[in-house]
Amino acid sequence: MTPPQGRRVSRTYLGAGAAVVLAALFAVGATVAAANGGDGDGGSAASRAPSLYSADAGFARDMAVHHQQAVEMSFIVRDRTKDEAVRGLAYDIANTQANQRGMLLGWLDLWGLPKVVADEPPMSWMGSDDGHDMGGHGMGGHDMGGATTKPGALMPGMATKEELERLGSAEGREAEVLYLQLMTDHHKGGVAMAQGCASQCATPAERKLAEGMVAAQRSELTLMADMLAQRGAAPRG
């Protein structure tokens, strides 16, 4: 017997919430591990800090920017709809990704590395061992597991300035659908980036955080597909 739509979405939402909690727990553990040097042997974190163009540093810089836009979109939709399900999801995403962004920037400080590198194109750490042998071209316009960098966007899944303006002027169901579609694209790009760190980053704590991001955002992708279907819409592409 097929369960009522409301129950099915409710269970999915609970699953997504659990994934968010797990990601937050990964975040706390990752911060402590990084502060202790990552391997618990009492050594100095600075002595094993990643290099400037490493996957660890590149992921931290790029994902901090990627997360910031998710937080921005979530705050926008909060004021454009009264739908509690969308507002609750937006709150969870904003809270989780703001906390993770703070961790990533904190690691860069811990490693003595800058948060912005002028000659580093977005995603240049992807697809290479040291994150800096792609001829300065990065991943712009390339396909990453179905997530692409569209014209006018900085990284895979990110919204353009025009899309953000549309979200900021939409109301009610229109705002809900656009937010869910934009965040679905955003999560697909984020999952691809986090998978890249999970396979390339050398810092165990950062890899663990990236794995937690993949689990949480995949769960939220399922939830958002259900929420779009409830509104007679579907993910883009």
N, C-alpha and C positions, 0 to 999 in steps of 0.2 A: 504494500500500500504506500503510495507516495505521500510524504508528510506535507502539511500545509506550508505554503511559501514562507509565511512568517516564522514558523518554527525552524525551517531549514536555514534561513538567513540568520536567525538568532544563534543557532549552533555555530554557524560559520563565523559570526562576529565574535563569539566567545573564543573560538579557536584562534582568531587573529589577535584577540586581546592577550591570550596566553603567550603567543609568539612575541608580542611586544614586551611582555613582562620578562620572558627569557632573554630577549635582546638587552633589556635594561640590566639584568643580572650579569650577562656577559660583559657589559660596559663597566660595571663596578669591579668585577674581577680583573678585567683587562687593565684598568687604571692602576690597581695595586700591583699587578705583575710587572707592568712597564716601569713603575716607580722603583721596583726592586731589581730591575735589570732583565726581567723576562724569564729567567731560568731558575731563580731561587737559590743561586749559589753564593749570594752575598756580594757579587762583583758589582762594579760601578756601571750604571746604565750608560753613562757618557762614553765608556770605553768600548761599547758595542753599539753605539748609535748608528743608525742607517746613514748612508751618504746622501748628498744633496739631490741626486737624480735617481735614487733607488726607487723601486716599486713602493716600498713602505712610505717614503716621504711623498712621492707623487700621488699615491692614493689618498693620503691624509689631506693634502692640499686640495685635490680635485673633489673629493667627497665632501669636504667642508663647504665648498661652494655649491655643490649639488644639493646638499641638505638644506642650505640656507634658502634656496628657492622653494623647496617643499614646505618649509616653515612659513614663508611669505604667502604662498597660495592658500595654506590652511587658515591663516589669519584672515585673508580676504574673504573666503567663503563663509567663515563664521558670522560675518556681518551681512551676508547676502541671502541667507536662508534661515528659517526657523525650524527646519527639519532636524529633529534630535539625533537621528541616526547619522546623518552627514556631519553634523556639528560634533558628535562624539568621536567619529572617525578622524575628523580634522584635528581635534584636540589631541588624540593619541599620537597621530603622526607628528604634529608640531612638537609635542613634549618629548617624544622619543628622539626625533632627529635633531632637536636643539641640544639635548644632552649628549648625543653622539658627536655632534659637531664640536662641542666644547672639549670632548676627549681628544678628538683628532688634532685640534689646534694646541691642546695641552701637550700632546706627544711631541709636536714640532718644537715647542718651547723646551721640553725636556731634552730633546736631541740637539738643541742649539741650532735649529734650521729655520730659515725664513718661511713665512706663510705664503709669500708670493715670490716667484722666480721669473724675472722679466723674459728670459730667453727659453722658457719652458712652455711649449704649446700644450693645451689641454689634452689629456689622455696619452701623452708621449711615453708614459711609463708602461703602457699596455703592450703586450706582444714582444717584449724584449727582456733579457735577463737583468740588465742593469738600468732599464728604464730610460736610456738616453742614446740608443743607437738606431733610431728610426729616421735619421736625417732631418729632424726638426719638423716632421709633418704631422705627428700625433695621429689621433684616430678620427679627426673631423671628417664627416661624410662616409665613414666606413661602417659596415654592418657588424654589430656585436650581439650575436644571438637574437637577431630580430630588432634590436634597439639601434636606431641610427641617429646621427646628429643632423637635424634638418636645418635648412638655411635660416639664419637669424638666431639660432640657438648656440649656446656655448659648448654643451656636451650632450651625449646621448640621453634622450628622454626629456631634456629640459625644454620648458616652454619659451616661446619667443616673447618679445616685448608686446607685440600686438595681441597675443593670446592672453597675457596677463591683464592687458587693458580691457579685453572682452570680459574676462572673469570679473574684473572690478566694476563693470557696468551692468552685469547680468543680475537677475533677481529670481528668487524662488526655484522652481524646477529647472529653469534654464541654467542657473548658476550651479545647481547640484549636479546636473548632467555634465556640464563643461568641466567642473572640478574633478569629478570622478574619471572623466576621459583623460584630462591632463595629468592627473596623478597616476593613472594606470600607465601612461607613457613614461612618466617620471620613474616609477618603480621598476619598469622593465630595464631602463637604462641603469638605475641604481643596482639592480640585481646583477647585471652583466659586469659592472665595475667591481662589485663586491666579490664576485666569483674570480675576477682577475687577481684581486689581492689575496684571496684564499689560496690561490695556486702559486702566486709569485712573491708575496711579502715574506720576509725572513723573520720578522718579529712575531713570536708565537701569540702574544696577546692581541696583536692587530689582526692576525689571521682568524683568531677566535671571534673577535668582534665582527669581522666581515662575514663569517659563517652565520652568525646570529642575524645580521642584516638580511642575508639571503632568505633564511627561514621566515623571518617576520614579514618581509615584503612580499614573498610568494603567497603567504596566507592572506595578506591584505589584498593582493591581486584577485584572489578567488572571491573575497568578500565584495570588492568593488564591482566585479562582473555581475554578481547577484543583485547588487544595489542598482546598477544600471538597468538590468532586466526588469526590475520592479518599476522602473520609470519609463519603460518602453524604449530603451536605448541600448547601445552596445559599445564596447571599446572601439576606438578608431583603428583603422588599418586592418 
